[in-house]
């Protein structure tokens, strides 16, 4: 795997400080960001995310939003979120599901 590709993932998600950490010692939010980084390593064409920024602090949430937005045109993103601002920022099309209906 190309080290520049890894850097392209670590940098926007601010994961450099965690490169020597054991996963079991990470916070829930750090694990969530790490799982996103791992998903991005394989250059997916489709990425399905369920509440990708749940339990993240404001700064981490914005970093994840920026990282996901940078994938526009490269990855099809299917996102489930309760944060309307997140859907508006990241998505071209938004559907609201209520009582099992769109």
N, C-alpha and C positions, 0 to 999 in steps of 0.2 A: 504494500500500500504506500502510495506517495506521501511523504511527510508534509508536503505543502497542503495536500488535501486535509490531513489531520489538523494542521494549523488553521485552515479555513473554517473548520468546525469549532475548534477549541476557543479561538480568539473571540468571535462574537458572543459566545455563550459564557465567556469569562471563566473557563474551566482550568486555566493554567495553574492556579493555586492548588488545585486538587489532584494534580497528576501523580503525586507520591502518596496520596491518601488511600486507605483501605475503604472499600465500599461500605462495609458494615459500620464504619465510623462517620459516614456522611449523614447530614440531616435529610429529612424527607424531601425538602425542596431541591437539595443538591442531587439526590438520587433521581428526581424527576427530570432535571436538566441533563444529567448524565445519560439517562435512558433515551432522551431525544438525540443527544450527540451520537450514541451508538446506532440509532436507527438511521442517522444521516450518513454514517460511514460507508454504507453500501450503495450510495447514490440511488435511492429509490425513485421510481417514476410516480408512485402513489404512496402517500403517507396519510394514514388514518390516525387521528389523535383524539383522545377523549380527555377533556379538561386538562390541556397541556400546561396551564399555568396555575392550577389549583395548588394552594399552600406555598406559593412563591411570594417573596417580598416584592415591593414595587419595582425596585431596580432590576431584579432577576426577571420579573415579568416583562419589563420593557426590553431587556436583552433577548429574551426568547421571541418576543413579537418581532423585533428587528431581524433576527436570524431567520425566522420563518418567512417573513416578508421578502427577504433576499432570495428566497427560493422561487419566487413568482416567475412563471414561464419555464421553469425547469422541473418542477414537481407538482403533481395534482394533490392538493391538500383537502382532505375531508376532516372537518373539525366539529366536535361536539363540545359546546361550551354554554355556560349560563351567563357569561359576561358579554353583554351586547357590544360593548366597545371593542372587545377582542375580535368578535365576528366581523364587525364593520371594518376594522383595521386590516384584517388578514384575508378576507374573502371577497371574491367577485360577486358571489351569489349567496344570499342568506335565506334559509327557510326556518320557520319557527314550528316546532312540534308541540302540540298541546293535545293531551288525552289521546295520543296515538295517531293524530291527524296532522298533516302539514297545512 
